[in-house]
Amino acid sequence: MTAQIILTNQLGIAVASDTTMTLGEKTLQTSSKIVALPWPHRVAVLDAGLVFVGGLQGRFLITEWILSLSDSLPTLEAYVESFAAWVADHAGELLVDDAMSMRDVARKELIDLWSYRDDDWHGLHHGDTGAPTVLEAEQLAKAVAIVDNYCADNFTSEPYLDLVDGGLEALVEASGFDATELIDEFLEHLREDMGIDGSGLAERLGEFVTGSLIRFVTSRELLRLNFAGYGAEEMFPAHAELKIRSIYGGRLRAATIVHAVSKPWRSTQWFPIAQQDAMADMLRGMSGERRSAVIRMATGLVDDMEKLDEGDKKAFRDKLYERLEDYFASHFERFSDSTIRSLSLPALAYYADMLVKIQSMRSEMAEGPVSVGGAVECLTISRTHGVEWSRRLSTHTDNRTGEIEISW
C-alpha cells in the first residue's frame, strides 16, 4: 500500500510519499516512489499501486522516458502525453509480450467478476462438486445477468480507437492470445466451489474477456502515476493522474485525469493518493469513508422506525448528508484551505511530510499488517528553482539501508 500527498498553492508544490512496498507477505521500507525530472523541467512523478505493468517496472519506464526529454514541454498534460507516446514508440524495444499482458488483464477481470456480488453467485441453485448441477435455461439466464450487471457497472469507457473494427481480433491473432484456459479456470471454480456446471456460460465469458481488453476498466490492479508540476507555459501548478491498466498492441492502456487551475484561489489544492483516511481526517475533519459510515448508521436507525413513511426517511437522509457536508466544510476544510494557501514553500513541504507520517501512524494502529510507513521522501517544485529535495532516500551505491538525507 502507499500513502502520498500533493499540496499546491500559488508559490509552488510540495510532494511527499512513504517508502513502503508490499510484495506478497513481504514488506520493504526502502522503496522510493518519487521520480524528479531535472532542470529545465519543473515536474515530479509519483508512482503508486502496481509495481509492474505489462511485465515492466513502472519506475523503469519513467526513468527511461526522462532520458529522452530535452526542452521543457508547454503543459503538464503534455508531459503525460509525451510519456504515453514514448512507451508506444518503444514498445518493440521494451520487449512487451502482448499475449502475456492481455492474459493478465483478462485474468484479473475474471477474478473481479468472481468477487462481484458474491451472494448472487451463491444464490444460484447448485449441487455437490462430485455431481455438478447443470445450469438450465432459468439458472443460466441468472448467471448471464450477473455478468451483464458487472459489465454495466464497470465496462463504461469508450473502446480504444485502435482496437475497434477488427483491431482487437487482429491483435489476438497476431499475438497468439487464447482466453480458453482462463475461461476454463473460471468454470472450474464454479464446479469446485459451488457444484455448478457452467459450461453454458463459456460463450458469454468469452465476450466478457473481449470487453475487458477493448476498453479501459477501472480496477484496484493499476499502476497510478501522478504528475505534479508546471509546463513551460503554465504559471499555476498542475496535477495529472495517469491510471495504467496494461501495455499491449504497442500502447499504454490507460486513462488520464488532469487538474488544471481555472481561478487563482483554485491553485490551492490537495491530492491524497492511495491510503488517505488519516490525511482526510486532518484536512477535511472526517474522511469520506467515515462520513458514509456515519450516514449509514443514522439512516439505518431511521429506517427501523415504522412510524415514519418513506418520504420522511428520504428527507432525513438528504438533510443529514447536507448538514454533515456543510459542517465539515465550514469547520475544517475552509481552515485547511486558508492555511495551505498562505504557507511558504518550505512550510508546505513540512505539512506534506507530516500528513504522510500521520497516515503511517494510522496504519501502525489499525487492524492488520502495517502497509504504510518507512522513511518519508519529500520535495518542492517552483517555477523559479524547479524540483528541490527536502528529504530523500540516499542514492549512494554503497548504502543499502535507505539512509536519509535531510535538508530543510
Steps between C-alpha positions, in 0.01 A plus 500: 500500500604862461439836664581812298389862494531789256439849646492809279464874540601798291863473614549143388449133573601266781505125446550232765489121493561205728759241397326172582447236233305177556584192296276213603563455872828694488521870587798713395547852638770629268302555180517847348170595334585848372692570179617859452565637152820707464507867410371658275198283580285591798330165546503202736323166457366285783428132446244300696308178461652230285878478481499323163277559200530297182799327660685831538569685823328837503804684633713353221260639240503846660877526528556378144244750370673783686823424314320584176396849610685818412312831507214550742150436367225765491258338748498227761247313290755505218741310727239228552440483126875487437538205738218309330645574156847389611367163619316455170811591297720258696261209558713277278825587679327450835426141395135525596324163474148582380359156575634506856370851561153420371493178700583691821223754438241235417591283800476793743166602353365147535616497863311826558192348333524201735508736800219718362179468697617180659150429631366500143732218395424304815131568445505273197357155571790259517580143596811318624837522331490131410180541300487866390161647417469593134374856455172466317325788324375687809819460704719572198308821440569603861870428458512699176320784679778512763756543223282758323457701821875497560561630149236771540672617821861476383529493120407866466790654306497541123701232314860574402486636145777275373325186622154552345392378155704181521807650667477284812432187297810566288712557813370181660586302188844658461594451866360150539289600801237240587248555781384138510723402793388802704133427435553135593661614828194711579263212421715269712447733796126472445528122504737469798360775721130487420426170328384671180564389143515839332616386156202679347653825625822459298391706199390794719830486690685518169311821421582619851873454441474696175318779682774518763774537238340740254454788749651641817341350810559659839639249746709470814759332277645817346831682484414856602743770391432844644674784317540827693663820384503766231522502126709778347186699418322444832513760777295299749575148625329203336437135580417207276435136581580230247326173586668215312335160464750339265709527182397308189455570134795740519320742736428582858151390597425785734283795595610854590345750741639856489448762770589847372438835669200696371492771772784645714359362826471155349878481486470387864424130482584172667512158339533206741599182318425137589466452879369834622239473777719659770608778263136563406406509870764769551412711196124444477401417859388150407584281204236421241502136608416590860240756394325228302516267801337763724226562244436126462469456877266797540279414206493135606351604833244720327407222259407284801249759621170362375305818573691695236395469138750468215475867412601603852790254501631630168467860620701410811774330298531795263505756781753302705738477203463872430555600865808277536659637185428858605639438849830353385538761226453791743687358800792322335544524124492879470761533775723239336462684171585842650802358682645319200434804281719716727794265558851562375643225282718351779199499733289336229760223485489465878121457491520243222765306690298502822179389326671190365646429845152530653373249244788268587409521870140414415621194312704391803197527729245350262400136481714273287856531370670839473472594133623861507816635658874515480690817429305785339637658184405860432576766238378837379445633148506867404513686173819672610708208626329193359516188716683519834521205738423558866546138604585196294639150511872494438599396150857404596580154367690402815194560716233230494313597815312807380696769683319833504636830379324795670526865397209716607 
